[in-house]
Amino acid sequence: MSQVDHLAVTLCAAVAEEIRDVRALIEGLAEVLTADEYLAITYTEQLQTFDLLIQRAQESADLLDRVANGTRSLEAIEQVRLTLVQDRLRAALKAA
């Protein structure tokens, strides 16, 4: 593997970890907001967006880890559990 490829692998793994840190921050914020009964009742639908953000962050981080570990792009995308994300990633590859 060339030096550039090695750096790309390391970068993918580092970005995956950054995304996981963001996910953890979002989870913490969601817990604080949903602990407030008024907010939880009044903004139930809006607060569900946090769950979607957390899921998308996790799927993105996992995808980057798979790529960093040598999984081919299309195979890595097939393992994404959120169809919306999977479709967007496939479309991005087709556009390239």
Beta strands, then each sheet from edge to edge (+ up, - down):
end
